[in-house]
Amino acid sequence: MPFIPHTESDIAAMLASIGASSTDALFDEIPTDLNCGGLPGIPDGLSEMHVSRLMNQRAVQDGFFSNFIGAGAYEHHIPAAVWQIVTRGEFYSAYTPYQAEASQGTLQLLYEYQTMMASLTGLDVSNASLYDGASALAEAVLMAVRANKAGCRRVLVPASVHPRYLAVTRTTVKNQNIELVSVPFDRTTGIADLAALDAVTGDFAALVIPQPNFFGALEPVDALTDWAHAHNMLAIAVVNPLALALLKPPGQWGEAGKSQGADICVGDGQPLGVPMSSGGPYFGFMTTRQSLVRQMPGRIVGRTVDLDGQPGFALTLQAREQHIRRSKATSNICTNQGLLVTAATIHMSLLGPEGLKSVALESHAKTRALLEKLLAVPGVERVFNSPFFHEAVIRVSTSVDDVLRALRAQGILGGHALGGDYPELADCILVCATETKTDEDLEHYRQQLQRILSRRNGREPGVPPCAYK
C-alpha cells in the first residue's frame, strides 16, 4: 500500500474494541522464553521522506549497465501496461483466495494463468505457482520420489542444470535421504553425456532434463526423455518459458510412439513480465500430467458452475492438510507468488503466442550476432558447438575476473564467470543477449573486449602481432 493509514489513536481504539491492553497482548500465547526482548540491531524508524531517499540511494548503487549476464535472470522489455494493471488495488493487495465467494477475480486470473502455462508446456495441469525456479525443481524431485512405487530415492541430475537450482534442491532433499546423482556434460557439446548415462547402474526415480541448459545449449530432449522412460524413470523438464515459444513443449518430448513426453515441467517465470529487481522476487511454475496431479504441491484453481448454472472458480485439490497437518502434508508450501503470477498472466495476454515468439526469435538473433562479433576478437573462442537459445559460452585468453572487471568499468556487465561452479571452465564466460540490445550495444561490447584483451596480451588494438616482432 502507498502508506500506513493507522494512527496511534486508531490502534488504541481497535485494541479497546477487542479488549486488549496492547499489541503485545495479542501474542501472549507465545512463551516468554521465546521472546527476543527487542531488536537492538535494528535502527529507529525513519520518516517517509528519509526512507524514500535511502531507497533511492540503494537503487543507484546498482548502477546503470549494459547487461550481458543472463544465467537465470533475463533483461526483457516489459510493456508499461503490465505493471500499471498489476499495481491496481484489487491485484496488488489480494492474498490467498480461500473464500471463493469473495475472490472470483483473483481465482479467475489464476485459472487463466494455469491454462496458459499448461498450453505453453504441453502438459495437462498447472499449479498456481511456487517460490522460484530453484524451489520448483526441488518440489519436482520430491514429487517424483513420492510417485515412485518402488520407493526409489535417487534422481539423476545433469551437471548442466543451473548450479543454484541444484544447490537449493540438494539442501531441500538431503535430509530426506534422497540422493542426487550427477551426470557429466560433454566437453565438446556442453550437453549431457549420453555415454555416461548408459553407464549408470541401479534404479532411479527420475531424470532431470534442462532445456536450454545452464550453458544455453539445447539438450537432445527427445532421446533423454525416451531413455528415462525406458529405464522406468519420470522425466522432469527444467525450462526457460520464453524458449518454449520456439521449441517443442515438454509434453511432446520423445520420439513419436515411444513416450508421452516429460512427466513434470518446472522453471522460473521471471522472463514473463517480471523485472530483474536486483535479484527478485521471481516465481516458479510447475505443470504435470493428470495422472500425477495428486502429488503436485501448491494450489490448483478449477472452473465449475453454481446451483444456477453460472460459471465460477474455486480452489481445487488443494487440501487444507498443507496448512494443518505439517509433516504429514504432501508439501509444506503455504503461499505462492501471486503478484508475480498476475504480471506474467497480463504479460502473456498482451504479447500473445506470436508476440512471445517474436521476442524469443529476436533474443536468439541478438545472441548469434553478439557471438559472431566476439569470436572475431583475437583471444576469444567458442567453447561448445551445440545449438543454443540466447546464451553461449566463450573462452578468453586472460583472467576472466580481470576482463569482467575492466568491462564493468566501461559500463558493461560482460557475462557470468563459470569458474566458481565449473573449475574446468575457469577461463570461460557465459554471455547472453536479449531483444533489449541494439546493434550499437553489441558493437560497443566487442570494441571494449578487444581493447581489454589487446592490452592484456601486450599490444594495442588494431596493431598486428608482427609489428612487435
Secondary structure, DSSP 8 states (H G I E B T S, - for coil): --S----HHHHHHHHHHHT-SSSGGGGTTS-GGG-----TTS-----HHHHHHHHHHHHHHT---EE---TT-------HHHHHHHTSHHHHS------GGG-HHHHHHHHHHHHHHHHHHT-SEE-S-BS-HHHHHHHHHHHHHHH-TT---EEEEETTS-HHHHHHHHHHHGGGT-EEEEE-B-TTT-SB-HHHHHT--S--SEEEEEES-TTSB---HHHHHHHHHHTT-EEEEEE-TTGGGTS--GGG-S-TTT----SEEEEE-TTTT---GGG----EEEEE-GGGGGG--S--EEEEE-TTS-EEEEE-S--THHHHSGGGSS-------HHHHHHHHHHHHHHHHHHHHHHHHHHHHHHHHHHHHHHTSTTEEE---S-BSSEEEEEESS-HHHHHHHHHHTTEE--EE-TTT-GGGTTEEEEE--TT--HHHHHHHHHHHHHHHHHHTTS-TT--GGGG-
